[in-house]
Each structure stands twice: as structure tokens, then as C-alpha cells.
């Protein structure tokens, strides 16, 4: 009697990557089930019309599933998406940090809540179209960069725990985008040349400020003052939610040199600005760390990416108690931004990562301009 095929739930967004993922896994002998997450309430669905969670995307995913002869379901995760991703996104800006919603969506929804649906359907794995390599070994699962450096998405998967990685498949990790589009064309899939989204899926036009205004309302914005690093009051602002470290636009004029946001104080609602040299950082800490190697085996020297588009920088890391770590950069980097993920690599292997904390900075007091420690 032959062994039953492993069943895999494939997250199908209606794009070419997840479509080819479903095809490859079926070709490899898996029992494939396609699922598309609906993450917008019906009265807001127009906002997501052209996104990976909108009506046209659901229709594309359904058509692909029919073409591949695999069952397809739509799972309504609108409430959970609101609570776990959108509320997180908004609250991070209110706390003076710059969020990374894609990491949270992967951890809490795609490889989190969706597992309940997968288990109810008897699935052994969840698969996505991420460009990352997941190697299953008896003692540990290894997460590596995808082969296509330009598309590598291992950064967005760093926070997955070992038990999540054990039931995860990413068959595109060893492929390039042109190879994937060629497969889709050979299969006659209409999504073969569908344009990749470059934006946060729930932020129309990538205008996060307008999104926050509509989601929170102006009354929830924290207004305050704009100060120089020397303590001079330069003007007022309409909310710390409108700023992120490294930002240049929207700051007072009249300075002999360009000004940048170098810090945001969520307690006094102050935005601190300075020159480009004030953005340079040599050392920072991360919290809520996730390690993919035993903590006593974390390499002292790594390459760290301080945001997704960052090329990586040599650094030394020191794990600390309470799921924290200290990072010292071999070459100081510009705009290390609180709220972003710092992901550590040993070659192409992800050894772990954490969330960049707000650095200890000298902030001016409102009355005297004296320096105090945040």
C-alpha cells in the first residue's frame, strides 16, 4: 500500500509567485489546497482593489487554482488582520517607531492563524511564494537567503519560530523571477506577466500618512515641537506619526545645511532634527529576538541588515537577557531606525534577528534646552 501524499496549504495571492508555487508542489507529488486570505472588511474592499488581498486578486487565484485543478478556498481574516497587523502598524507610529507590517503578517497570520485552517483541512505544511530557502533537518530547520539576491525575502521570515518553520515550504527559494515567469507562461497562466506590488498591501499609493489619518483620525495624532540636537525649538508639528528617522521632507527651512529627523521622543512628542552626520550609528540594541541557532552558538561576527533594502553590514552581536541583543557595527551606518527589523546572517544563513529599539539619545528639555537622557 502506497504512503499517503503529504498535504500542503498554499497561500495564493493571485500573483505569479504563489501560482507557480502551487504548480511546483503539485508536480512534486503533494496534495495541494489553495487558500486566499481576505483581509479587508467588505465596506473597505475598494481600498484593496488592485492589491494582493483585493477582489481581482481573489479572482485571479481562483482562476489559477481551476487551471491547476486544485481546490481553492477564501478565508476571511479581516478581523485578525485589523487587530494583528493594521493596529500594530498604527500603534508603532504613535510610539515613535517605524513598523514592518510584512514581518508581522508572516509571523502572526500566514504562518500563524492560517495554521488553524490548514490543520482543519488535514494539511502537513503551509507554503508561500517567498524567495527564501527553508531546509528541513532532523534537529533544526535552517532559513537561508533565496538564490535571487534581488528578490531575497528571508528578511521577512526571520521572526518565524522553529515550529513554524518546520511546517513551512518555500519552493521558489532556489529560483529566479524570470524562471518563474517562464513556467507560468508554459502553463498558460494569465498571471504570468502580472506586475509585482512594491507597496504595503493595505496602504493605497504607499501614502502611509493619509492611511493613518483615515484609520486613526487627526485627534489621535500626537502634536508637539521640532527641536535641533542642540536644543533649539525650530517649530511645531502635527503629529509624531508623520515622521520617521532619516526623513528630510516636512521639516522647518532656513537651515544652512539639510535637516533630517534623527530621533522621535514618544513621551514628550518631540521630533529631533540634525545634520546627516547625526544619523550615523555605531551601536544599537534589539529586543524580541528570535534565534535560529542555539543561543550559545550565535556567531560573534555576522552581517546585519537594518532594513529590507539594506545591503548588509559587518557587525558583532552579543545576546543579552530578556530576549535582547547588542549590535556593534564595524562600519557605522546611517539611519538605524527604531521599529525596523535587524536580521543577522552568517553567509546566506539567517541566524536570527530582532526589533531595533529606540536608542538612548540626548534630548533637549522644553524650558531650558538642557540635555537630558531619554
N, C-alpha and C positions, 0 to 999 in steps of 0.2 A: 504493500500500500504506500503510495507516494505521500511525502510530507506536505501538509497544507501550506499554501503560499502565505508569505508574510503580507499583512495588510497595512497600507500606508495612507494616511490622510494628507492630501496635497493642498496647501493653501493656494488657491487660484485667484489671482488678482485681475485676470483679463489681459495681462501683458504677455509678451513673448517669453520671458524667462520662466514664469511659473507654468506656462503652457508646455514648453519643451521639457520641463521637469517632470510633469505628469507622463509625457510620452516616454521619456528615458526609463522611468521606473517601471512602467508597464512592460517595456521592452526587456527589462532585466528580470521579469517574472513576478513582480509584486502585484498584489491585488489592490488596485488604485481606486481611491474615492476622492473626488474633487469637492472642495468646500470654499465658498467665498464668504468672507465676513462683511456684513452690512453694518457699518459703524456710524451712520447718520440717522437721526430720527427723521420720519417722513417729511415733517414740515421744514427740515433744513437740507433736504437731499439736493436741492438745486445748487447749493454751495459746492457739492462734490460731483457735479455732473461730469466733468472731464477727469476726475481723479480715479485712483485705484479702488475706491470704495463707492463710486457713484453708479447710477443705473446702467450707463453704457458699459461700464467695466463688468458689471454682473452679467449683462447680456453677452459680452464677448467671452467671458469664462464659461457660460452655459453652452455657447456655440462650440467652443473648443472641446469641452467635455463630450458633447454629442459626436463631434468628428472623431475623437479618440475612442469613443464607445466606453466611457467610464461614467458611473453615476455622479451626479452633481447636486450639492445642497447649498442653500444660502442660510447662514447662521446670523441671527440678529444679535449683535454685540454692541448696539448703540449705547445702552445704559452704562455698560462696563467701560466702553471707550471714553465716554464722558468723564467717568469717575477716575479711571486709572491713567489716562493719557492727557485729555484736554485740561482737566482740573490741575494735574501736575504741571503742565505747560504754563498755565496762568499763574499758579502759586509760586513757581520758580522766579518768574519775572518780578512778582511782588516782593520776593525775598532778595532782590538784587542779583540774581543769578541768571545765567543763560542756559535754558534747558536743552536736552537732546531727546525729543519725543520718540524717535525711531528706536533707540535702545530700549526705552521703557515699553513700547508697544511689543517688541520682540519678546522681552522677558515676561511681561505680565499677560499679554493677550495671545500672540501667535504660538508661543511655546508654553503658555501658562494656562489661561482659561480654556483655550481651544482643546487642551488635552482631555477635558471632561467630555466634550463631544466626540473626540477620537476614541476614547475608551468605551463610550456607549455604542460605538459602531464596531467595536472589536479590533480597532487598529493597534498595531505594534509600534508605529512610528508616525511622526509628523514631518513632512517635507516642505521645503520652500525653495524659491529660486535664488537664494542668496549666493553671491560669488565668494564662497569660503569653503574650506576643506574640513570635514569632520571625520576623524579617524577613530574607529571603534576598536579598542584593545580590551583584553580581559580585565585589567586592573584600573584603567583610566581612559577617558575619551580625550583626544588631542584636537584642539582647534588650531587650524593653520590659515594663513593668507590664501586667497584664491590665486590661481595661476595668472590671471589677467590683472596686472598691477593697477591698471587704470580703473578697474571695476571692483577691486577687492572690497568686500564688505565685512570682513572678520571683526573690524572695529565695532560694528553694531551688534555683534553677538557676544561680546566679552563678558557680559553680566549673566549669561546663562549658567545655571548651576550644573554640576556633573550629571545629576539625574535628568535634567532637561536635555543635555547633550546626548545622553545615552539613547534617547528615543527620537533623535533628530537626524534627518538626512538632508544633504545639500549636494545633489548630483552635478550641479553646474560648476563646482569649485575648480575643477581641473580643465575648464573650457574657457574660450574667449567669446566675446559678444558676436563677432562675425560668424563663428562656427555655429552658434545657437540660432542666429537668424537664418543661416543656410539650411539647418534642419527643419525649421518652421516652414520655409519655402518649399522644401521637398515634400513636406506633409500637406501642403496646400492650405496652411492656416492663414486666415485673413489678418491675424495679428503679427505676421512675420516682420513687417516693417513699421509696426506701431512705435511711436516716439516714446522714449523713456521720460518719465516725470522727473524733474530736477528740483521739485519743491516739496515742502512738508504737505502731506496729503490733505490736511484739513484747513490749510491757510490759503485762501484764494489769492492768486497773484503774488504769493510769497510775502505779502504785506502783513507781518505779524502784529504791527501796531494797530492797524484797522481791525484785525481779528480780536485783539484784546479789548478794544473799545466796545465792540459788539458783544463780546462774551461777558466781560466784567461790568461794563458801564463806566463812564467817566468818574462817577462818585467813588469807585473802588481804587482809583489811581492815587498814589502817594506823592503829593506835591512837596517840593522843598527847594533848597538852594543849590546853586552850582558854585563850587569853590575851587580855587587853584590849589596845587600841592603845598604852596607856601601859606595858605590860609586866607587868601583874599576872596571876598564874596564877589562873584562875577555876574550873577544874575539869578533868576529863578527858573524852575522847570515845571512842567505839567504832570510829572509822574516818573518815578524811577523805573517804572515798567517800560518806558520808552527808550531806555539806554542799555548798552552792553559794553563791556570792556573792549577797548580798541576802536570804538566808534568815533568818527570825526564830524559827521553831519549833525546839525541841530544844536551846535554849541555857540556861545557868545563870540562875536567877532572882535576885532580891534587888537588882537594879539600879534606881536611881531613874528611869531612862528606858529605853525599849525598846532591846534589843541586836539587832544584825544581824551576820551574817558579812560582813566587809569584805575578807578575804584568806585564802588557804589555802596553806600552805607545804608542798609535797610532799617536801622534803628533811628537815625536822625533824618533819613530821607535825603541825604546829601549825595550829590554827584561830584566826584573829584576829578579834575582835569589837569593835564600836564603835557609836556612835550613828548615826542616819540621815545626819548631816552627813558622816560618814566614808565614806559610799558615793558621794559626789559626785565626779565625774571630769571633768577639763578636757581631758586629752590622753592618748592611748594609742597603742600600735603594733600593727600586724597583720603576720602573716607568711603565707607560702604564697599570695601574692597571685595573682589571675587578673585580667587586664585585657582588656576588650572594645573598647578603642581603643588605638592605638599609644601606648606609654608616654610619648613626648614630647608627646602630645596630651591627656593626662589633665587635666581641668579642675581648677584650683586650688580652686574652690569647688563643693561638692557637698551633697547631702542624704545622710546616712548613717543606715541602720537598724542598730541594735546587737543586735537580736533580731527574730524574725519579727513579733511583735505590737507592736513599737515603731512609733510614728507617723512617725519620722524626725526628724532634727535637722540644722540647717545646720552645715557643718564645712568646714575647709580640709584638703587632703591633700597630702602630699609623698611621692612614690615614693622608696624607698631601695634600696640594693643588696641582693643576696641575697633578692629577692622579698619585700621588706618595704615598709611604708609607715607614715608617721606621720600621725596624725589629731588635729587640734585642733578642739574643739567650740566653736561660737560661744556656745552656752548650755550650761553644764555639765550632764551627765546622771547619773542615779542608776544604780548597779549595772551598770557596764560589766563584763561577765563573761568571764573568760578561757575560751577554748574555743568560744565562740559566734562566729558569722559576723558581720562588719561588711560591709554591702553598700552601695556608693556609687551614687547616682543623679544624673543630670543631667536634671531634669524627670522624664519617665517612662522614660528610657533607663538601663539598667544599664551603668555604665562600668567596673565591676569590683568587687572585694571581697577580703577576706582573713580570716584567723582571728585573733581577739583574743588577744594574748599576755598572760602574767601580768605585771602592772605591777610596776615597781620600787617596793618598799614598805619602810618601816621596820618591822622585826620585832624583838621582844624576845628577848634571849638567855635561855636557860633558867636560868642560875645567878644572873645579876646584874640582869636586867631592863634592861641597857643596850640601846641601839638599834644594830642592825646593818643593813647593806644586803643585801637578798635578791639 
